[in-house]
Amino acid sequence: MPIRQDYFEIRDLPALKGRSWIPLREVRDYEHQPPSADILEANEFVGIATAAVHSSKCSTVDGFGWSELSLSHHRAGMESWGYHEADVFRTWTEEPLGINLVIVQMIETLSQEIWHLHPDLVLALDLMQEGDRWFRPAEGWIEVVRLKRSDDGRPTLLEIRSEFLGDYLAARDMRLFCSSYSERIVVSQTDPEYRWPDQQFSQKAGRDILEAITMPGEYPHPKGTFWTRGAIWRTEWIEAGKLSIRIRGDKDPQEISFALKADGGRVAGSQLAGAMSWLYFDPALVATLLRYRGSRLYWHSQETGGLGATGFTLHFGLNDLGLITVFAKDIGGLPQWEQRLWSAHNVTPEGGVSRELFAAQMEVKPAASKAPEREIPLVLDNLDAAFEQRYGAKLLRTHEAVNGLLRSSHRFQAVEEGGLLELSKELTRLFVERVDVDAVVSQIALTKGEKKPGSLKAIERLLSGLASVEEARTVMGPLFGIYDLRGASSHLGSGLIEGGKKRAGVDDRQPAPIQGRQLLQSFVDTIRRITDLIAPP
């Protein structure tokens, strides 16, 4: 069964305009699986070349085609008329018309192409390259440009997000001229007998030139076969964006608003610069911000710290209802994209501003309290050092996951459903699963045939030799509660949850972030008490 005739007339090729990603250069061959026994081969080629053209030169370039802008590599050096820059788009002796956003270098001795993204584009959008991808750190490390390769490593497609290209073109008063050539070739055993005069098709449709032909197959195809090719030459313009917010600093007309008052009255982010008040946010905001690469969460005191989706953080506080409070003026200084993240979690004021935040910002009296999140690595190190000093061995095994566990062990984990149980699991991995049980057992007396205890039971036995059995049980109680919660994480609704919370000192009447802080504080206080008992006199 022959392939349909319109497949070779290539009217289905979508335009570049309107795509989320715009190819700056593409050279791709496709080998399709033959759809029937009559088809011996089915191949497709797509080639796209582009150049950013100065608006004043667009009329000159508008009549260009594949012969003026094709997949030829670029050259730099002297010509009879002067020096030819590799990044400049021009006809041979004409004045510059624009620039090549992809500069193609050919290493002749290796027959190898290297595609270079124009450094002006990289610097203007403030991109960072990692492998074959370019990211924008200032915008949550969003991927802006990406290079794709064939299985043998050859570059095949370099594309850019449309909105970032539009921003750049607007700033430079340019348009992107795109010249492409695509073809589809099929070798069949029988004549497809398409309804083209003399087995040929030719048409000009707008900016497209379409051609197709069927002819007898030639070497290397067997005699008696038929070779059909459809081809399209196309030129397109990609317009500049209406605004250049990132590069030229145009004002974003899409205002982001925030609830500044209890009655729900909202204020635009751009008007927060002079607002002497605070904004309130649902604590689920933290999980949203921390999804971004480069995001940060750290602590100044028990209820205040720094938070942001990038390296730039805002001073925040946590009030008695578990809501995050931030000085409104600080929110107004954020870039628009990050304001949107905060705005999505903005709530009307309730519960008052965080007392510790107010004291730090308005009374210039930072709280002397300490957040348990900040204490965790210190108390674990102190316990390990005390154990080694007394018994000559390390208590905690090192593990590459520790830094990640420390970053994720924060009270806002408890905001998600089942989050308190997940936080308990993180603490268990940080301590219980790292305990060298053999190092502890070597310091306690086991009866003959007695099974080696687990981490917590072994430490409890050790402590009972340093204090009373009752005191050891009391000291270890919160850790057993945390371990119960960790065990309940796979069985929501388990009776372990209620008992685990009680032993770990968690009040389930409190808002979720405060429950998370209570769990962490119990963990820190318990490790500290164990250290006091183990430390040499």
N, C-alpha and C positions, 0 to 999 in steps of 0.2 A: 504494500500500500504506500503510494508516494506521499511525501510531506506536502502539506497544503501550500498552494501557490503564494498566498499572502505572507507566508513565513519569509520568503526571499524578497518581498517588496518592503520589508522592514518598516512598516508604518506604526509598529507597536513600540518603537524605541522611545522611552520617556525622555522628556526634556530635563536638563540639569536644574533649571529654575524650579524652586519650590522644594528641593531636596533638603534634608537636615544636614547632610554632609555633601560638600561640593568637591569633586575631584579636581585637583590642580594638575595632575598628570596620571595617565592610566595606559598601560600596555599589557593586555591580557589575552591569552589564548585559552580557549575552552575546547576540550574534546568530549563530546556528548556520546552517551551510550546510544548506538543505533536503535531506533524505535521498532524496527521490523527487520525480517531476514533479507528483504530486498535492499536495505540500506547498508552499504559497506563502511562508509565513514560519514561523520557529521561533526564539523568543526566550526568554531566561531572566534572572531577576533574583534577586540574593542581597543581603539587607540584614541586618547584625548590629550590635547596639548592646550595650554592656556598662557595668557600674558595679561598682566595688569596694565591698563592703558590710561594715560592721562585724558581727562575728559575733553580737553581741547584738541586731542588727536583722534577721537573716536570716529569722526567722519572719514578720516584717511584710512583707518583700519577696517571700517565696516565692510568694504568690498573684498577684504582678504579671504583666503581660503586655505586649503590643506597645503598648497605649494608654498605659501608664505609662513604658515605656522603649523609645523608637523612635529614628528617625534625625533627629529634630528637632534643630536647632542649639541651642546653649546661650546663655543670656542672663545678664547681670549688671546689677544696678541695684535701684532701690527698688520695692517692692511695697506694697500696703496694710497688710501685716502686718510689714513691715520690709525689710532689705536682702537681696537674693537673690544669693548667690555663684555664679559660673559653674561652679566646680569641684565644688560640693557637690551630691550626689545626694539628692533629697528629693521628696516630693509637695508641693503648693503651700504649705501652711501648716504642714506637719509638721516635726518636728525632723529634723536631718540623719540620713540613713541610711547614707551612705558618700560616695565621691568618684567623679568622672568621670575615668578615667585618660586619656581623649581628650577634650579640650575643643574643641568645634566653634564657630568664629567665622564668622558670616555677614556679609560686606561687602555690604550691601543695594544700594548704588549700582552695584556691579559684578556683582551676583548671583553672587558667588564665595565658596566655602567655604574656610576655612583650618583645618586640623587641628593642634592643639597637643598634644604629649605632656606629661602633667602633670609640672611641674618637680620635685615631690617624688619621683616615680619615678626621674627622671633623676639627682637628687642622691643618693638612697639607694643606687642601684646604681653610682654614680660613672661615669656614661656621658658620652661625648663625641659630639656630633652632627657629621656631615660629610654635607652634602647631605640626602638622605632616609634616612640610615642612622645608627644610634646604636651606638657601640662601647664596650667596657669595656677601657680601657688596662691596668688592673691584672690582667687575665686574658688576656694575649696578644692584645689588641685583637680579641677575639671579637665578632662582630656579634650584638647583643642585640635590637634593635628595627629594623624596616625599614618604610618607607612606599612603597607602589606607587601609580602614577598611570596614568590613561588616556592615550591618544595625544594628547589636547588639554591634558594637564597637570592634570586634576582628580584629587584624592586618591580612591583607590578601596579601599585596604586598608592598615590599620596593624596590624602583628602583632608579637608578642614571643615570644622563646624560652620554652617552658613552664617550664623549671627556674628561670629568673630571675624569672618571674612568681610561681612558687610560693614562692621565697625572700622576695620582697617581701610577699606576702599573709601569710605566716607571721609575719614581723616585725611587721606591723601588726594581726594578729589579724583578718583579713578573708577573705572569699570573693568570687569574681568571679561576678556574676549576668549571664547572657547572654540577651538576647531577640533572636529572629531571625524574619524573614519571607522566604520564598522562593516564587517562582512560575515556572511554565513555561507559555508560551502558544504555541499552534500554530494557524495558519490553513490549512485544507485545502479542496480543491475539492469533495470528497465527504464525506458524513456518515460519521464513523468508526464510528458505531453501537456505542458502548461499552455494556457491560452494567451501567448505573447506572439505578436507578429514576428516571424522569422526566429522564433525561440529567444527573442530579446525583449527587454523591457527598459524604458528610460523615461524619467519624469522629473520635473523640477516643481517642488511644492514648498512655497515660502522660501526659507533659507536652506532647504534640503535638496540635494541632488540624489535621486534614486536610480539605480541600475540593477538589472538582473539578466542572466543569460544561461542557457542550457546548451552544452556541446558534447561531442563524443569524448569519452575519457582518454587521456593520454598518460604516458609513463609518469609515475610508477603504477598507475592504475591498470587493471586488466583490460584487454581489448573487449569491445562490446559493452563497456560500461558507459554511464552518462555522468557528466560533471556539471553541477548547477551551483551558481554563485549569485548571491544577492549582496549589494553594497549600498552604503549611504554615506555621503559627505554632508556634514552639517556644521554651521557656525551659529553660535549663540552669544548673547550678552548676559552676564550676571550683574545686576545693578548694585550700586553701593547701598548701604543701609541708610535709612532716613536720619539716623543719629549715630554719633560716635561717642558713646558714653565712656568707654574704657580709655581711649587714646586722646580724643580731643576734649573730653570732659564735658560733653553736652549734658544737660539736665534731663533725667529720666522723667517723662511725663506721667508715668504710672506711679502715683503717690502711694506709699505704704503708710497705713494709719495704725495707731495704738490707742487702747482704752486707758485714758489718763485719770478718769474720775469714776466714782462708784456708780453713777447713773448711766454709764456706758458711753458717755461722750468721748469721741475719738479725735486725736490730733495727728496730723501728718508728720512722718518722720523728720522731714526737713524743718519742721517748726519746733522740734524738741530741744534745739540748741540752747534756748534760754529758759527752759522749763525747770523750775526748782521743785521738783517732785520726783516720785519714784514710780516705776512701772512694775507690774506683777506678772509672773509667768508660771504656768503649770510646770512642775518638775520634770515632766516627760520631755521638756525641751533639751535636757542634757543628753539623752540618748540620740536625739536628732543631730545635735552639734558634734558629738563625738564620733559620728559616722564618717566625718570628713578627715582626710589625711592632714596632719599638721594641727589638728584640734588639740585643745589643752583644758585640763581641769586640775586645779591645785588649790591648796588651802592656806589661808592666813591665820585663821582662828577656828574655834569649834564650829561656828556657823557662817563664816565668811571665806571667800576665796576668789579665784580668777577663773573665768570660763569664756571660751570662744571657739569658733569653728576653724580659726587659723591661729598663727602664733600671736596675734593681737587679741588680748583677753580683756574682759570687763570685770570690774570689781562687783561681786554679787553677795547677797546675804540670804539666809533662809529664815523665814518667820515661823511662828508657832503653829501655823496651819500647814507647814511644809511647802509654802509657795516661795519661789525665787523672786527676790526684789533687787532691782537695779536702778541706779540714778538715771532719770529720763534723758538727761543731756548726753550721757555716755552712749545710749542706744542711737541717738541722733547722729553720732559720729561714725557709725558703722557704714560700710558700703551697702548699696541697695540690695544685693543678692543675699547678704547675711541678715539684713533687716527683715527680709521676707521669712527667714527661718525663725527668728525671734517672734515676729508678728503672729505666725501660725499658732504659737503657744501662749499668746498674750491673754490675760484674764482681767476682769475688773478688780480694783483694789479690795482686799479683804484681809483682816487679821493684822493690819499695820505693818510698817516697814520693819525689817529685821533689826532687832535692838543692837546687835553687835555692829551691823553695817552703819546704822545711824550714828553710833558712838564714834566710829572711825572716821566717817565723812563729815559730820556736822560738829562734833565735839572734839575732834582730833584726839580721841582717847581709844586707840586700838585695844581690843580685848586681849587679855593675857591667856585666855583659854586656848586649848590645842585640839585640833581635829584628829580623831582616831586614825583616819586615813593616812595622815602624815606621820603618825607614831608607829605604824605597823612595821616598816623595815627596821626602824631603830630597835624596837623591843625584841624582834626576832634575832637581830645581830647580837644584842646584849645577852640573850638567853644562850645562844650558841657559844659565845665567848665565855660565859660563866661555867657552862658544862665542860668545855675544853679545859678551862683553868683547874677545875676540880678533879676531872676524871681523865684528862689527857687525851680525849678523843672528841671529834666533832659530833654534835647532836643532829644537825640538819645536813642532808645531802644537797649538793648544788644541782641546779637544773636550769636549762636554758629558758624554760617557760616562766621563771620567777618574775622577771620584769613585766611581762604581759599580765600576769596575775595581780601584781601590785597595782598596775594601771586600772584594771577592771574591778578592783576591790574598793568600791565607793558606795555611799549610801543610796545614790540614785538608782542603783541596780534594783533596789526594792520597789521601785515605782511600777515596773512591769508586772503583769500577772505572773505569780510564782517567782517573782524576782528575789524575794527574801531567801527562798530556798536555793536559788542560783548563787546568791552571795555567800550563803553557807558553804556551798560546794567549792567556791573559789578559796575561801579561808581554809577549808579542809585540805585542799591541794597545796596551799601555801605552807601549812604546818604539819598536819597529821600524816600526810602521804610522803613527807620529806624526812620524817624522823627515822634515824638509823636505830631500829629496834634492837639490833644486836649490841650496839654500844650501850644502850640502857640496860638490857638484860644482864650484861656482864657485871653490872653493879648491884644486882639484886639476887637474892637466894631463891632458886626454884626447887621445889621438891622433886624427887626422882620420878620421872615419867610425866611431870606436869607439862602441859602444852604451852608453848611460847605465847605470851600474851600479845595483844595488838598494841599499837603505839600509845594510845591514851591510857590503857590499863597498865602498861609497863611504866609509864611516867608516874601514874598514881601510886604504884607499888614503891617506886623509888622515893617519892615524896613522903610516903608513910614511914620510911626509915629515917627521914630527916625531921619529921614533925609527927603529930599523932595521926592515926588512921582516919579519924573524923575530920581533922583539918585538911588532910590530903584529899578526901572525898569532896569537901566543900570547895576547895580551890579548883579542882578539876571539873566541878559541876557544869559551868558555862560551856566548856569545850565539849563535854558530852552532849549538851543541849544543841550546840551547833552541829555536831556530828549527826544527831537525830534528824535535824532539819535537812541536812545534806542527804540522808537516806530517804527522807520523805519527798525529795525533789522528783523522784521517778514515780511517786504514788500520791498525787494530789488528793487531799481529803483524808490522808492517813492520820491515825491518832497520834503519830509521832510529832505532828506539827504543834498541837497545843502544848504538849509537854516540853517539846524542844524550845519553844518560845519562852516558856516560864523559866526553864533552867538557864537559858541564855540571857535572861533579864530584859526581854522584849515585851513591851506593852502593846498588844494588838489594838488598843483603842486609839493609839496615836496615828497621825498621818504616816504614809509609807516611808518618806525620806527619814523621818525621825525614828521609825522602827529600824531602818537600815543603820542609822547612826548608833542606836542603842546596841545593836548586834556587834558592830565593829568595836564599840567601846568596851563591851564585855570581853571580847577577844583580846584586846590590848591589855586591859586590866589583869586578865587571867595570866597572860604570858609574863607580865611584869611580876605577879605574885609568885609564879613558878621560879622565875629568875632569882627573886629574893631568897627563896628557900634553898636553891641550889648553890648560890654564890658562896664561895669559901668564907669562913668567918674572918 
